[in-house]
Amino acid sequence: MQITDTAALVTGGASGLGGATAKALAAKGARVFALDLAPSIEKAERVDGVTYVEADVTDPDQVQAAVDTAAGSGVPLRTVVNCAGIGPSARILSKKGRHDLGLYAKVIQINLIGTFNVVTIASEAIAKTEPLADDARGVIINTASVAAFDGQIGQVAYASSKGGVVGMTLPAARDLASHGIRVLTIAPGIVDTPMLATVSDEFRAGLAAGVPFPKRLARPDEYAQLALSLIDHDYLNGEVIRMDGSLRMAPR
């Protein structure tokens, strides 16, 4: 699908996977609208062709306003990439007690319900655009994680949320097929993003050592590169693609 002279919406677009994807889409000629929370937008590197929009993915009104802005930008909204998410760690039972139900609900609300919220609102706007070849109108790419398949100790909330994103992929693609909208999911392995900013170099090296090949952490621009490939490949639909250097994580 053509990216040039279209609008693209990227959640979590101020940094990490979303920031790299917003930059890559803009470089390809898209008019990009990067959704994120205000503190993240304030710290974001400004990129030509990217408009930063303050929005909470769990808030339907804020997402609707952002989608309306993108859809009304003068070029058709064709692409949505959902990267917004959080990944706090907590065990079901620990020395601190039981897993906090509020924390579990928050992770599900942002990572899963927030993704679904954007999918529903954005797909409605994309469905109103003029169709391209093969009656295609656009593509939605969601972000899961290898934790959806190989969840680690302390990742019960995160793995639950990302497992939900994986499970959403095929039925969402089937639901939106009649509107010419493809739905795909990328499940990254360990990516060097702000989520890892607080870990030590030693811990980071240990994570990289567990990856079969390439024996390093993934880069956000590699996620962006894969997203561009999925957008370009018109016959890919309803699929979850692991981007993990063949990593299969044992519990630890």
C-alpha positions in Angstrom: 0.0 0.0 0.0 1.2 3.5 -0.8 2.4 5.5 2.1 3.2 8.8 0.3 0.5 11.5 0.6 -1.5 9.6 3.1 -2.1 10.1 6.8 -0.8 7.8 9.5 -1.6 7.6 13.2 0.9 6.1 15.6 0.2 5.7 19.3 3.0 5.9 21.8 4.5 7.9 19.0 6.8 10.2 21.0 9.5 7.6 21.8 10.6 4.0 21.5 8.9 1.8 18.9 6.3 4.4 18.2 8.8 7.2 17.8 10.9 5.2 15.4 7.8 4.2 13.4 6.5 7.8 13.2 9.9 8.9 11.9 10.1 6.1 9.3 6.6 6.8 8.1 7.3 10.5 7.7 10.5 9.8 5.8 8.3 7.8 3.3 6.1 10.8 2.8 3.2 10.1 5.2 1.6 12.9 7.2 2.1 11.4 10.7 0.1 12.0 13.8 1.9 10.7 16.9 -0.3 10.2 19.9 1.2 10.2 23.3 0.8 11.6 26.8 2.0 15.2 27.5 5.2 14.3 29.5 6.4 12.1 26.6 5.6 14.6 24.0 7.5 17.3 25.8 10.6 15.1 25.7 10.2 13.9 22.1 12.7 14.6 19.4 10.9 16.8 16.8 10.7 15.2 13.4 9.6 16.9 10.2 6.3 15.6 9.0 5.2 14.4 12.4 2.5 16.2 14.4 2.4 15.4 18.1 -1.1 15.0 19.6 -1.8 14.6 23.3 -4.1 11.7 23.8 -4.7 8.9 26.2 -5.5 5.7 24.2 -8.0 4.6 26.9 -10.1 7.8 26.5 -12.5 7.4 23.6 -13.1 11.2 23.3 -9.4 12.0 23.1 -8.8 9.2 20.5 -11.8 10.3 18.5 -10.4 13.9 18.4 -7.0 12.7 17.3 -8.5 10.4 14.6 -10.6 13.3 13.4 -7.5 15.5 13.1 -5.7 12.9 11.1 -8.7 12.1 8.9 -9.2 15.8 8.3 -5.6 16.6 7.4 -6.3 16.8 3.6 -5.0 13.3 2.8 -6.7 10.0 3.5 -6.0 8.2 6.8 -4.6 4.8 5.7 -2.3 3.6 8.4 -2.5 3.0 12.2 0.3 1.6 14.3 -0.5 0.9 17.9 2.7 1.1 20.1 1.4 2.6 23.3 1.8 0.4 26.3 3.3 -0.2 29.8 5.1 -3.2 31.3 5.3 -3.1 35.1 6.5 -6.3 36.8 4.7 -8.0 39.7 4.3 -11.6 40.8 0.9 -13.1 41.8 2.3 -13.7 45.2 5.5 -12.1 46.6 7.0 -10.9 49.8 4.9 -7.7 49.4 1.7 -9.8 49.2 -0.8 -10.4 46.4 -0.6 -8.9 43.0 -2.5 -5.6 43.1 -5.8 -6.0 41.2 -5.7 -2.3 40.3 -2.3 -2.7 38.6 -3.5 -5.7 36.7 -6.5 -3.8 35.5 -4.4 -0.8 34.5 -2.1 -2.9 32.3 -5.1 -4.5 30.6 -6.8 -1.1 30.2 -3.8 0.5 28.5 -2.3 -2.4 26.5 -5.4 -4.3 25.4 -8.4 -2.1 25.8 -6.5 1.0 24.7 -5.4 -0.9 21.5 -9.0 -2.0 20.8 -10.3 1.5 21.4 -7.9 2.9 18.8 -8.7 0.1 16.4 -12.5 0.7 16.5 -12.3 4.4 16.2 -9.6 4.6 13.5 -11.1 1.8 11.5 -14.4 3.7 11.2 -12.5 6.7 9.7 -10.4 4.5 7.4 -13.6 2.7 6.1 -14.9 6.1 4.8 -11.9 6.6 2.5 -12.0 5.9 -1.2 -10.7 2.4 -1.9 -7.5 1.7 -3.7 -6.6 -1.4 -5.9 -8.3 -4.6 -4.7 -10.7 -2.4 -2.7 -8.0 -1.8 -0.1 -8.5 1.1 2.3 -5.8 0.8 4.9 -3.9 -1.3 7.5 -3.7 -1.4 11.2 -0.6 -2.8 13.0 -0.8 -3.7 16.7 2.0 -4.4 19.0 2.1 -7.5 21.2 5.2 -9.1 22.6 7.0 -12.5 22.9 5.6 -12.3 26.4 2.3 -13.3 24.9 3.8 -16.7 24.2 6.7 -17.0 26.7 5.6 -14.8 29.6 8.2 -14.5 32.3 7.9 -14.6 36.1 6.4 -11.3 37.1 4.8 -10.7 33.7 1.3 -12.1 34.4 -0.4 -8.8 33.7 1.8 -7.8 30.8 1.6 -11.3 29.2 -2.2 -11.3 29.7 -2.6 -8.0 27.9 -0.3 -8.9 25.0 -1.9 -12.3 24.7 -5.2 -10.4 24.2 -3.7 -8.4 21.4 -2.5 -11.6 19.7 -5.9 -13.1 20.1 -7.6 -10.0 18.6 -5.6 -10.1 15.4 -7.4 -12.7 13.3 -11.0 -11.9 14.3 -10.3 -8.1 13.8 -8.9 -8.8 10.3 -12.0 -10.9 9.5 -14.3 -8.2 10.9 -12.7 -5.5 8.9 -12.1 -7.4 5.7 -15.3 -6.2 4.1 -14.1 -2.6 4.6 -10.7 -3.3 2.9 -8.7 -2.9 6.1 -5.9 -5.3 7.0 -5.0 -6.0 10.6 -1.5 -7.4 11.6 0.4 -7.7 14.9 4.1 -7.5 15.6 5.4 -9.4 18.6 8.8 -8.0 19.4 11.4 -9.7 21.6 13.7 -7.6 23.8 13.9 -4.1 22.2 16.2 -1.3 23.5 13.5 1.2 24.3 12.8 3.6 27.2 11.3 0.7 29.1 14.9 -0.6 29.6 16.3 2.8 30.5 16.6 2.0 34.2 18.4 -1.4 33.9 22.2 -1.7 34.3 24.6 -2.4 31.4 25.3 -5.8 33.0 21.6 -6.7 33.0 21.2 -5.5 29.5 24.2 -7.6 28.3 22.6 -10.6 30.0 19.4 -10.1 28.1 21.3 -9.8 24.8 23.3 -13.0 25.5 20.1 -15.0 25.6 19.2 -14.1 22.0 20.4 -16.8 19.6 21.1 -14.4 16.7 21.8 -11.5 16.3 23.2 -11.7 19.8 22.0 -8.2 20.8 18.9 -6.3 21.7 16.6 -5.3 18.9 16.5 -1.7 17.8 13.4 0.4 17.6 14.2 1.2 13.9 14.1 -2.5 13.2 10.5 -2.6 14.4 9.7 0.4 12.2 11.3 -1.3 9.2 9.1 -4.3 9.8 6.0 -2.1 10.1 6.8 -0.5 6.7 7.2 -3.9 5.2 3.8 -5.0 6.5 2.2 -1.9 5.2 3.7 -2.5 1.7 2.8 -6.2 1.5 -0.9 -6.1 0.5 -1.5 -9.8 0.9 -0.4 -10.1 4.6 -3.4 -10.0 6.8 -4.6 -11.5 10.1 -1.1 -12.6 11.1 1.2 -12.2 14.1 4.9 -11.8 13.2 7.6 -12.4 15.9 10.6 -10.1 15.7 12.9 -11.7 18.3 16.1 -13.1 16.8 14.6 -16.6 17.4 14.4 -16.0 21.1 12.3 -18.4 23.2 12.4 -17.3 26.8 12.6 -19.8 29.6 11.0 -18.8 33.0 13.4 -16.9 35.3 
